[in-house]
Amino acid sequence: QVQLVESGGGLVQAGGSLRLSCAASGIRFSFYAMNWYRQAPGKEREAVAGISTGGATNYADSVMGRFAISRDNAKNTVYLQMNSLKPEDTAVYYCKAQFGGAHYWGQGTQVTVSS
């Protein structure tokens, strides 16, 4: 079975930091592009950050300069370092693995940023 297990979410004050982790199993992790999405209540799911198999990264404009995605292929894990958090970052954050037409999603982890 394919499993993406997220951790690291929680409550944080505005201006604070969190690091999310997503540990993958059941896939050849190094073959997959990894992405973080988020979904706030009443909003559509939004792409936040991505990292290619070669380490190229991309970010939503709203998080650029504040968030950093990274991957550790030896640990089959992708990370999202979130700094300078804002209340509008509050959402459920989801990890996604993608290789061609194959897409796998994590269960989501709640991030709440208080003002």
C-alpha positions in Angstrom: 0.0 0.0 0.0 1.0 3.6 -0.6 1.0 5.7 2.4 1.9 9.4 3.0 2.0 10.3 6.7 2.2 13.9 7.6 3.3 15.4 10.9 4.3 18.6 12.4 1.1 20.6 12.3 -0.3 22.5 15.3 -1.0 25.9 16.8 1.4 28.7 16.3 1.3 32.4 16.8 1.7 34.8 13.9 5.3 35.2 13.1 6.2 31.8 14.3 7.5 28.8 12.5 6.5 25.1 11.9 8.1 22.3 10.0 5.8 19.8 8.4 7.0 16.4 7.5 5.6 13.8 5.1 7.0 10.3 5.2 6.2 8.2 2.2 6.1 4.4 1.9 5.0 2.0 -0.9 6.5 4.1 -3.7 9.9 4.6 -5.1 10.2 8.0 -3.5 13.0 9.3 -5.6 10.9 9.0 -8.8 8.2 11.2 -7.5 7.7 14.9 -7.5 6.5 16.0 -4.1 4.1 18.8 -3.4 2.4 20.5 -0.5 -1.1 21.8 -0.8 -3.4 23.5 1.7 -7.1 24.0 2.1 -8.7 26.5 4.4 -12.3 26.2 5.4 -14.6 27.3 2.6 -11.7 27.6 0.2 -10.4 25.5 -2.6 -7.3 23.4 -2.3 -4.2 25.5 -3.2 -0.8 24.4 -4.3 1.8 25.8 -1.9 5.1 24.3 -2.8 6.6 21.7 -5.0 10.0 19.9 -5.4 11.0 17.9 -8.4 13.0 14.7 -8.4 16.0 16.8 -9.2 15.4 19.2 -6.4 14.0 22.1 -8.3 11.4 24.0 -6.2 8.4 26.2 -6.8 6.2 28.2 -4.5 3.0 30.0 -4.5 3.5 33.7 -4.5 1.7 33.9 -1.1 4.4 31.8 0.6 7.5 32.7 -1.4 10.3 33.8 0.8 8.7 32.4 3.9 8.3 28.7 3.2 10.9 26.2 2.0 10.3 22.7 0.6 13.0 20.1 0.8 13.3 16.4 0.4 15.5 13.7 1.9 15.3 10.7 -0.5 17.2 8.5 1.9 14.4 9.0 4.4 11.6 9.0 1.9 10.5 12.3 3.4 9.5 15.7 2.2 9.5 18.7 4.4 7.9 22.1 4.5 9.6 24.7 6.6 7.2 27.5 7.3 8.5 30.7 8.7 6.9 34.1 9.4 3.5 32.4 9.6 0.4 34.5 9.1 -3.1 33.9 10.1 -4.0 33.4 6.4 -1.7 30.4 6.4 -4.2 28.6 8.6 -5.3 25.5 6.7 -5.1 21.8 6.5 -1.8 21.0 4.7 -1.6 18.0 2.4 1.3 16.2 1.0 1.1 14.8 -2.5 3.4 12.5 -4.5 3.2 12.5 -8.2 4.8 10.5 -11.0 3.2 10.8 -14.3 -0.4 9.9 -13.9 0.1 8.5 -10.4 -1.0 10.8 -7.6 -1.0 10.0 -3.9 -2.2 12.2 -1.1 -1.5 12.3 2.6 -4.1 12.6 5.2 -3.5 16.2 6.0 -2.3 18.0 9.0 -3.9 21.1 10.6 -1.9 24.3 10.9 -3.5 27.1 12.8 -1.9 30.5 13.1 -3.3 32.8 15.7 -3.2 36.5 15.4 
